[in-house]
Each structure stands twice: as structure tokens, then as C-alpha cells.
Amino acid sequence: MNNYGIDIWGDDNFIIEKDKVLLNYENKPSLISLVNEIREQDYKGPLLLRFPHLINKQINKLYTLFDNAINEYEYKGKFNAVFPLKVNQLPNFLHPLIKAGEKFSYGLEAGSKAELFLAMTYNKIGAPITVNGFKDKEMIHIAFLAKKMGHNITLIIEGLNELKTIIEVEKETNLVSPNVGLRLRLFNQGGGAWAKSGGIDSKFGLSSTEILEAFDMLKEHNLIHNLTMIHFHIGSALNSIQPLKKALKESGHIYAELINLGAINLRAINIGGGLNVEYSAYKRTAQYNFQEFANDVVFTLKNISRQKGVEEPDIFTESGRFISASSTVLITPVLELFSADYGKKALRLKDDNPPLIKELIDLYEDINSKTALEFMHDSIDHLESLLKLFDLGYIDLVDRSNAEVLTQLIIKKAISLLEVDDYDELKRIENKIQEKYLLNFSIFQSLPDYWGINQEFPIMPLTHLDKKPTRSASLWDITCDSDGEIAFDSEKPLYLHDVDLEKEEYFLGFFNVGAYQDILGMRHNLFSHPTEINIVFKNEKVICEKILESQKIIDILEDIDYDTNEIINILKNRLDKDMYKILDKYLNENSYLKTTGN
Ligand SMILES: *Cc1c(COP(=O)(O)O)cnc(C)c1O
């Protein structure tokens, strides 16, 4: 039975049992039971389920991996980690993350002023804060104030100007400077889809000449004791460990040389993020396992330290995707199947049908597992001929409709009869015969990386998993944009079930959407965030908490700076009082569709 690659991307977080996908935790609720519970409270449209226990799991895993490596190699440096806020800043994600990280002193990384404010507010005093990205004087001043609050904060400079500004702010304010880190522009570049974060022509970091200049400047202004960290980030979702090893060597040598030059408090190498997440339903993309990754980091740094005679550095990581992706699942109701109407009842057969239609009827009635392929091909040929006959005026619209319905029926029946070894052939024809599933969501809002960089996400139905999915599926969202589609890809085919939505509901889950999607999502067509729920467990019982309903239409309009009183007044004037009441109710609902109860 099709398991939708859950063994590849699922990491045992979800399991299939009988016909359903279950959360593999505590009392193992099915996802559909969670969905039903939430929808009973009248939340319709797409849902975003967050699972804080999975954030917890990933943080634990990260620290365990490095603890193991440190023990194995008797490494003397410590391990520290921060969560890069850009990956997900939303409160319903961030609060559980901070709670889960407390016992490790897990910190936060900020890349903008707004993120820095979040870090200053919510980071536990003592847990590290690192600040990356381009900074102006104001941002640097804010970091000094964070230090003043008692935060363990490191400003990682991207260029010499930032260092000059730090020196200025220190002089002007008489505040104690935060620690300083240097972002290295390495020669060795990362791999994967986001490789341009590293490498000699990277947008970020200091060249070796600039590193030496930075060192001199720090020394000259008596700030050398503040230099505590060097940093690099070679890219996201690394699928190979080789570029990291090279970057570690390069940065390890820079670290050792700076210490030997007199950077007395330099003690950490921050290796950025980049731990991979599996998104594919078909094959693993990472060519390493996570323990291997941690072992390589520790082992490489140990060797360089020994070779250069310096203390083994503390290790910082900033993995974001790895920590957050698995914790969120997007669930979308299927609103419609675009050829579902092509049931037998749609036929309008005449007393006397054209010969080719009669043949289609025979094919449909006589098809069996041996003839399935042949009859399917015949039916497609017949359909093409019949369409030509229509163009020439020899058959009418009713005949044409019958031809389309019959061909669909034959293909459906053929697929259900086909044997496994017909698979290649099936692949060839299924492009022609896809079912289009209309989903109540917006790709632009909820899967922006699919739209922007063609990032695939694991997709599976929440139910029907005991039945063979027979339809090659392309997925449509409800925006009026032709990019709002996940087209069928015969290289990585998605098959879904042939369902009758009049009789049953059908929901799709999109997994591993907890990294980047929440905040990159955009309000194309003015669709806003889906309704969000945190799923937590108390005494073995599931609790749906922190329900945050998808934004009301009127609030979306306010967000883009409309004068909502004006809107209301204009509309009010155009209807009588009672009618307006009805309209007002709609204005105060979210913009997702509500057809067929979905
Ligand atoms: C984006 C970013 C990260 C996070 O990368 P992931 O691939 O999500 O782990 C870490 N550090 C820096 C500097 C970043 O810009």
C-alpha cells in the first residue's frame, strides 16, 4: 500500500495505522480526529497544527548528537546552540521553543532589529543571543542595551564598518560592549539549494584581509577581550557533509591563528545552520546522518586545535530548519474533484449512438485486467477521433460529452485493474488523465517555498490509507493565480483517492512546513494565515490550545491600511439595515471558502 514516503520524511513522528495517519505520541490520536475536533468548534478552512513536543524532540536531539560526539572524542570545548529567528518568529511557535530549550540554555539568533527585540524580551537571561545580518548604529545601540539587561549577547559583524560603529557606540554611551564575533567569508562554499550563503563571493562576511584589519582595530581600541567568536554559515539544507568539513578546516585555522595573534578570549566557532530536513517522498537527499555530522564537526576541530596547539573551541550552531520543520502540519480540505462528475450517471446515451461511442461502451463493459492497457489506449484514440468529428460537425455536444465521460470511466476502471508491472506504461499515460483536486488554501500563503523555489513538501491524505490511491493528482489552490497549482510530476507522482465528496470528506496533510513557510507566506488575493492550533498533551489527553483563527476579512483590509470605518459606511449606505447585517457577518469572517461544509 502507498505510504507516501512516510518512512523517508516522517522520522517516526507520524505512523499509518489501518486507514489513517496517526500522531506517534502519547495516546496516538489520528490527525483526522484532531481535525474533526477543531472543526466541530466551527473553524473551517485550512488548519495549521503545531506540535510543540516535536520542537522539544529536535532540540533534545541536537544537544544529544553533540554530547555524544563530545564524549566520544573527549572534546574539551562546550556545545551551544541558538535558534535563528528568521526561520519562524510566530508566538505560537516561539513560546514552546523557548520553554523546550530552557534546560539547555538554548538561545536565539537575531538578524534584524525586530528579531533582536524579540530575543531581548523572550530569551532567558544567560542563554546566548547572536546577532547576524547588516546592522546600523541604532541596531548596535540596541544590542548594547541588551547587554545592559544582562544578556549574553554577541554581535557578529558582517563588515568593518559595523566594528567602527561598535567602537563609536561604546565611546558615546559608556555602556559595556557586547561580545564581538567575526563572520568569515570562506573560500569553501556550501552545497544544496541555498549555497550562496557561503563562498568567496558571498553576500556576507569578512575576507582574510578584513579579518586582520578587524583584529588590529579591536586591539587598538582595547576591545580585543570582546572578540569571542568566529562564525560562518554555508547554506541551508546541506545534502552533503563535505563542504562543511572544508569550511570547518578553514575556519579552524583562522580561529587558531587569531588566538596565536593574541585574541585572548576567542573561544567559539559558530558553524551556522544547515542541518538537512527530508522533504522527499521518494528518496533521501542527505548523504550523511546527523550523528556523523556532529562527529565530523567535533573531530575536525579537535584535530586542528591539536595541530595548532590551541584550546579546543566551544561549538555554536544555528540550525533552524532542523529544529522547526517537523513541528507543523498544514491540513487542507479538498473542496472538489474536477472530474468527479464523470460518473456513469453523467452519460446521456441516445437510442442510436455514433459507432465510435458504441465501441467505447463495449470497451467499458468488456475491460478486464488482461485488456486494461490496450482498452485504455483504444479509448484515448477513440476520444481523439470523436473530438475531431465534433470539430467537423459530424457529432453533437451530447455525443462529445458521452465520449469524454466514457473515456474517463474506462481509464478509471483500467487503472484499478492494472498490474504492478504495467507501472511504466501507467506513468506515460497518467499525465493525460490527472484528477484535479481543489484545495481550500493558498499556496502563496501556506507553501511559499513551493511557489518561489519549487521546494517539495511531503503530502498525504489523512484517511483512506487502506485503499489504493488510483488518481494521479494535481492540486489547485483557491487563489485566482495559475501559479497556485502543484502540478502532477510523473518523476515524483502523487496519487490520491477517488472520493465522492458528497458522501465523505477528504483532507490532505502537508508535512514539515514549520520552517520558513509561516513567515514567508504572503497575502496574495488577500488570503491570510490559516487557523492555527497548538496540540499539546496533559495527562495523556490531547488539548487543542492557543487557537488563533484565520484573520477576518475586515482585519485583513485594515492591515493593508484601509480605513475600515469608511468601508463599512459606504457599504452600509448601499443596503438597508437588515441586509447590511448579513453582509457585516460575512465581512467578519475569514476569506477561505465554506462550500460543502469545508
Ligand atoms: C538562515 C540562517 C541560519 C539557519 O539555517 P537553517 O538552514 O535553517 O538551519 C543560521 N544562521 C544564519 C546566519 C542564517 O542566515
PDBQT file of the ligand as one rigid body, heavy atoms in Angstrom, charges set to zero:
ROOT
HETATM    1  C1  LIG A 601      19.280  31.228   7.856  1.00  0.00    +0.000 C 
HETATM    2  C2  LIG A 601      20.400  31.116   8.773  1.00  0.00    +0.000 A 
HETATM    3  C3  LIG A 601      20.503  30.022   9.632  1.00  0.00    +0.000 A 
HETATM    4  C4  LIG A 601      19.531  28.876   9.627  1.00  0.00    +0.000 C 
HETATM    5  O1  LIG A 601      19.776  27.976   8.601  1.00  0.00    +0.000 OA
HETATM    6  P1  LIG A 601      18.963  26.591   8.548  1.00  0.00    +0.000 P 
HETATM    7  O2  LIG A 601      19.286  26.036   7.235  1.00  0.00    +0.000 OA
HETATM    8  O3  LIG A 601      17.529  26.916   8.714  1.00  0.00    +0.000 OA
HETATM    9  O4  LIG A 601      19.470  25.724   9.636  1.00  0.00    +0.000 OA
HETATM   10  C5  LIG A 601      21.542  30.010  10.519  1.00  0.00    +0.000 A 
HETATM   11  N1  LIG A 601      22.455  31.013  10.563  1.00  0.00    +0.000 NA
HETATM   12  C6  LIG A 601      22.376  32.070   9.732  1.00  0.00    +0.000 A 
HETATM   13  C7  LIG A 601      23.402  33.127   9.800  1.00  0.00    +0.000 C 
HETATM   14  C8  LIG A 601      21.365  32.158   8.816  1.00  0.00    +0.000 A 
HETATM   15  O5  LIG A 601      21.307  33.196   7.988  1.00  0.00    +0.000 OA
ENDROOT
TORSDOF 0
